[in-house]
Amino acid sequence: MSLDPALREKIESQVASHRVVLYMKGTPKMPQCGFSAKTAGILDQLLAGDYASYNVLEDESVREGIKVFGDWPTIPQLYVDGELVGGNDIIGEMFNSGELHELFGLEKPDRTPPEITITDKAAEKIREFLDAYPGNHLHFAIDGGWDAQFQVGPKQGTEIETESNGITVLMDIGSAQRAKGATIDWVETVQGEGLKLDLPGAPAPVRQMTPAELQERMNSGENLRVIDVRSEADRNEKPLDFAEVLDADLMAKLKDGDTNQPLVFVCNVGQTSMQYAEHYRKQGYTQVYNLEGGANAILS
């Protein structure tokens, strides 16, 4: 299949727009598939967002054309210096081996295995599960948003291995760095049973703040950043003069902002704002609050 000349020229222009170009589903901040999320997460970790990305879901011609352009059948696709590097699996392998760091001119990653603790009960349950899948191993992944996942599968050869209580655990480099000091336990509750994970390095959870506490802390002169995520119509109907609107300018400021500054997110009733609060917690902000009851609780 050949590319239409105009489409080829468009893709060539995109590939040349930055040294590092990622074609993905969605955006780095809002990926629309797991593979795109993983690849963008690796680039964010290494390049701190200094790369160009194109959302193929916004342009069907580019979505199909990039597959022909690079003779690569899947999305995401990573280009560096105008050359196709590969897709999700290859990028993951290069990240774990250190090849991707070298490609970007970065120091080779620290491959020191993290110290983790697997309790006796958890080790017993994990062994029982692994016995049903001979030849496979426990893989432990923690993404950039500190969401953790366990899987069972064969070794790929580039993982970092650590051991606790007789259980070998395989991780990629990013997960190994986030897993330092982790404790894996087995718990039984009225809701069910399963593995429980404690990650000491994870950002503090989003906390609820009452309107009274917000007023008290603002009156004390504390450097709070109150962020209004409501629609323009809702803001006009019930304005909050002390809050900033979460627009493109504020998003850019928060991207490079002081992650120790307290952030308080506000919507109408405290539900949508919780989603934004969780997003910025995962971006590394250490004091993130959701206003309990939202603007309605203040203005009622």
C-alpha positions as CSV (number, residue, x, y, z in Angstrom):
1,M,0.0,0.0,0.0
2,S,1.4,3.4,-1.0
3,L,0.8,6.7,0.8
4,D,-0.9,9.6,-0.7
5,P,1.8,12.2,-1.3
6,A,0.1,14.9,0.8
7,L,-0.3,12.5,3.7
8,R,3.3,11.4,3.4
9,E,4.4,15.0,3.5
10,K,2.3,15.6,6.6
11,I,3.8,12.6,8.5
12,E,7.3,13.5,7.4
13,S,6.7,17.0,8.9
14,Q,5.4,15.5,12.1
15,V,8.4,13.2,12.5
16,A,10.7,16.1,11.9
17,S,9.0,18.3,14.4
18,H,11.0,17.1,17.3
19,R,14.0,14.8,18.0
20,V,11.6,12.4,19.8
21,V,8.2,11.8,18.4
22,L,5.5,9.4,19.7
23,Y,2.4,8.3,17.9
24,M,-0.1,7.1,20.4
25,K,-3.7,6.7,21.2
26,G,-4.7,9.6,23.3
27,T,-2.3,12.0,24.9
28,P,0.5,11.5,27.5
29,K,-1.7,13.0,30.1
30,M,-4.8,11.1,29.0
31,P,-3.8,7.9,27.1
32,Q,-6.5,5.9,25.6
33,C,-4.9,2.5,25.7
34,G,-2.6,0.6,28.1
35,F,0.3,0.2,25.6
36,S,0.3,4.0,24.8
37,A,0.1,4.8,28.5
38,K,3.1,2.5,29.2
39,T,5.3,4.0,26.4
40,A,4.4,7.6,27.3
41,G,5.1,6.8,30.9
42,I,8.6,5.7,30.0
43,L,9.3,8.8,28.0
44,D,7.9,11.0,30.7
45,Q,10.3,9.4,33.2
46,L,13.3,9.8,31.0
47,L,12.6,13.0,29.2
48,A,10.3,14.9,31.6
49,G,7.8,15.5,28.8
50,D,10.4,16.9,26.3
51,Y,9.0,15.1,23.3
52,A,6.3,15.5,20.7
53,S,3.2,13.3,20.6
54,Y,0.4,12.8,18.1
55,N,-2.9,11.4,19.0
56,V,-3.8,9.0,16.1
57,L,-7.4,8.9,17.3
58,E,-7.9,12.4,16.2
59,D,-6.9,11.7,12.6
60,E,-7.8,8.4,11.0
61,S,-5.6,9.1,8.0
62,V,-2.5,9.5,10.2
63,R,-3.6,6.4,12.3
64,E,-3.5,4.2,9.2
65,G,-0.8,6.2,7.3
66,I,1.8,5.9,10.0
67,K,1.6,2.1,9.9
68,V,2.4,2.3,6.2
69,F,5.0,5.0,6.6
70,G,7.1,3.0,9.0
71,D,6.0,-0.4,7.9
72,W,4.9,-1.1,11.5
73,P,1.4,-2.5,12.1
74,T,0.6,-1.3,15.6
75,I,0.3,1.8,17.8
76,P,2.2,3.3,19.7
77,Q,5.3,4.0,17.5
78,L,8.4,5.9,18.6
79,Y,10.6,7.9,16.3
80,V,14.0,9.3,17.3
81,D,16.0,11.5,15.0
82,G,13.5,10.7,12.2
83,E,14.0,6.9,12.5
84,L,11.5,4.4,13.8
85,V,12.7,2.8,17.0
86,G,9.7,0.5,17.6
87,G,6.5,-0.1,19.5
88,N,5.6,-0.8,23.1
89,D,7.4,-4.1,23.6
90,I,10.7,-2.9,22.0
91,I,10.6,0.4,24.0
92,G,10.0,-1.6,27.2
93,E,12.9,-3.9,26.5
94,M,15.2,-1.0,25.6
95,F,14.2,0.9,28.8
96,N,15.0,-2.1,31.0
97,S,18.3,-2.9,29.3
98,G,19.4,0.8,29.4
99,E,19.6,1.1,25.6
100,L,16.9,3.7,25.6
101,H,18.9,5.8,28.1
102,E,21.9,5.6,25.8
103,L,19.9,6.6,22.8
104,F,18.8,9.7,24.6
105,G,22.3,10.5,25.9
106,L,21.4,9.7,29.5
107,E,23.3,7.8,32.2
108,K,22.7,4.1,32.4
109,P,20.0,3.3,34.9
110,D,20.6,2.0,38.4
111,R,19.8,-1.8,38.3
112,T,20.2,-2.4,42.0
113,P,17.5,-4.8,43.1
114,P,15.2,-3.1,45.7
115,E,14.7,-4.5,49.1
116,I,11.1,-5.7,49.6
117,T,9.3,-7.7,52.2
118,I,6.9,-10.6,51.5
119,T,5.1,-11.8,54.6
120,D,4.8,-15.5,55.4
121,K,1.1,-15.6,54.5
122,A,1.6,-13.8,51.2
123,A,4.6,-16.0,50.3
124,E,2.5,-19.1,51.0
125,K,-0.4,-17.9,48.7
126,I,2.0,-16.8,46.0
127,R,3.7,-20.2,46.0
128,E,0.4,-21.9,45.7
129,F,-0.5,-19.8,42.7
130,L,2.9,-20.2,41.0
131,D,2.8,-24.0,41.4
132,A,-0.2,-24.0,39.0
133,Y,2.0,-22.3,36.3
134,P,5.3,-24.1,36.2
135,G,8.2,-22.3,34.5
136,N,6.6,-18.9,35.2
137,H,7.5,-16.1,37.6
138,L,5.9,-13.3,39.5
139,H,6.1,-9.9,37.7
140,F,5.5,-6.8,39.8
141,A,4.8,-3.5,38.0
142,I,4.3,0.0,39.5
143,D,3.5,2.7,36.9
144,G,4.3,6.4,37.0
145,G,0.9,7.0,38.7
146,W,1.9,4.5,41.5
147,D,-0.8,2.0,40.3
148,A,0.6,-1.5,41.0
149,Q,-0.1,-4.8,39.2
150,F,1.0,-8.4,39.7
151,Q,1.2,-10.8,36.8
152,V,2.5,-14.3,36.2
153,G,4.6,-15.0,33.1
154,P,8.0,-16.1,31.8
155,K,11.2,-14.2,32.2
156,Q,12.0,-11.7,29.4
157,G,15.7,-11.4,30.3
158,T,15.9,-7.7,31.0
159,E,14.0,-7.5,34.3
160,I,15.5,-6.7,37.6
161,E,15.2,-9.6,40.1
162,T,14.7,-9.3,43.8
163,E,13.9,-12.0,46.4
164,S,12.0,-12.1,49.6
165,N,10.9,-15.1,51.7
166,G,11.9,-17.5,48.9
167,I,9.9,-15.7,46.3
168,T,11.7,-14.2,43.2
169,V,10.0,-11.1,41.9
170,L,10.7,-9.6,38.5
171,M,10.4,-5.8,37.8
172,D,11.2,-3.3,35.2
173,I,13.6,-0.5,36.1
174,G,10.9,2.1,36.9
175,S,9.0,-0.3,39.1
176,A,12.2,-1.4,40.9
177,Q,12.9,2.2,41.9
178,R,9.3,2.7,43.1
179,A,9.3,-0.6,45.0
180,K,12.0,0.2,47.4
181,G,10.9,-0.8,50.9
182,A,7.6,-2.3,49.7
183,T,5.7,-4.8,51.8
184,I,3.5,-7.4,50.2
185,D,1.0,-9.0,52.6
186,W,-2.0,-11.2,52.4
187,V,-5.2,-10.0,54.1
188,E,-8.6,-11.5,54.7
189,T,-11.6,-9.2,55.2
190,V,-15.4,-9.3,55.0
191,Q,-15.0,-8.0,51.4
192,G,-12.7,-10.9,50.5
193,E,-9.0,-11.8,50.5
194,G,-6.0,-10.9,48.5
195,L,-2.6,-9.3,48.4
196,K,-2.1,-6.0,50.2
197,L,0.6,-3.7,49.1
198,D,2.4,-0.9,51.1
199,L,4.6,1.4,49.1
200,P,6.5,3.8,51.4
201,G,7.6,6.0,48.4
202,A,4.1,6.6,47.1
203,P,2.7,10.1,47.3
204,A,0.3,10.7,50.2
205,P,-3.4,9.9,49.3
206,V,-5.8,12.7,48.5
207,R,-7.4,14.0,51.6
208,Q,-10.8,15.6,52.2
209,M,-11.0,19.2,53.4
210,T,-14.2,20.7,54.8
211,P,-15.3,24.2,53.9
212,A,-14.7,25.3,57.5
213,E,-11.1,24.0,57.4
214,L,-10.5,25.7,54.1
215,Q,-11.8,29.0,55.5
216,E,-9.6,28.6,58.6
217,R,-6.5,27.8,56.7
218,M,-7.0,30.7,54.2
219,N,-7.6,33.1,57.1
220,S,-4.3,32.0,58.6
221,G,-2.5,33.1,55.5
222,E,-1.4,29.6,54.4
223,N,-0.2,29.4,50.9
224,L,-3.0,27.2,49.6
225,R,-3.8,26.9,45.9
226,V,-7.5,26.5,45.5
227,I,-8.4,25.2,42.0
228,D,-11.9,25.4,40.4
229,V,-12.6,22.6,37.9
230,R,-16.2,23.5,37.2
231,S,-17.6,24.5,33.9
232,E,-17.7,28.2,32.9
233,A,-21.4,28.3,33.3
234,D,-21.3,26.9,36.8
235,R,-18.5,29.3,37.8
236,N,-20.5,32.3,36.5
237,E,-23.6,31.2,38.4
238,K,-21.7,30.6,41.7
239,P,-18.3,32.3,41.5
240,L,-15.5,31.5,43.9
241,D,-13.3,34.6,43.9
242,F,-10.5,33.0,45.9
243,A,-10.1,30.0,43.4
244,E,-8.1,29.7,40.2
245,V,-9.6,28.2,37.1
246,L,-7.9,25.1,35.8
247,D,-7.2,26.3,32.3
248,A,-4.2,25.6,30.0
249,D,-2.1,28.3,31.6
250,L,-2.6,26.9,35.1
251,M,-1.9,23.3,33.9
252,A,1.4,24.5,32.5
253,K,2.3,26.1,35.8
254,L,1.4,23.0,37.7
255,K,3.5,20.9,35.4
256,D,6.6,22.6,36.7
257,G,5.2,23.8,40.0
258,D,6.3,23.3,43.6
259,T,5.0,19.8,44.4
260,N,5.0,20.6,48.1
261,Q,2.4,23.4,47.8
262,P,-1.0,22.3,49.1
263,L,-3.6,22.0,46.3
264,V,-7.4,22.1,47.0
265,F,-9.6,21.0,44.1
266,V,-13.2,22.2,43.9
267,C,-16.2,21.2,41.7
268,N,-19.9,21.4,42.4
269,V,-20.3,18.5,44.8
270,G,-16.8,17.1,45.3
271,Q,-16.9,14.2,42.8
272,T,-15.3,15.5,39.6
273,S,-12.7,17.4,41.7
274,M,-11.6,14.1,43.3
275,Q,-10.6,12.9,39.8
276,Y,-8.4,15.9,39.2
277,A,-7.0,15.7,42.7
278,E,-6.0,12.1,42.1
279,H,-4.4,13.1,38.8
280,Y,-2.1,15.7,40.5
281,R,-1.3,13.4,43.4
282,K,0.1,11.0,40.8
283,Q,2.1,13.8,39.3
284,G,4.0,14.0,42.6
285,Y,2.2,16.6,44.5
286,T,2.5,15.7,48.2
287,Q,-0.4,17.7,49.7
288,V,-3.5,17.3,47.6
289,Y,-7.1,17.9,49.0
290,N,-10.6,17.6,47.7
291,L,-13.1,20.1,49.0
292,E,-15.8,18.1,50.7
293,G,-19.2,18.9,49.3
294,G,-17.7,21.1,46.6
295,A,-18.8,24.7,45.9
296,N,-22.4,23.9,46.8
297,A,-21.3,23.3,50.4
298,I,-19.7,26.8,50.5
299,L,-22.3,28.7,48.7
300,S,-25.5,27.0,50.0
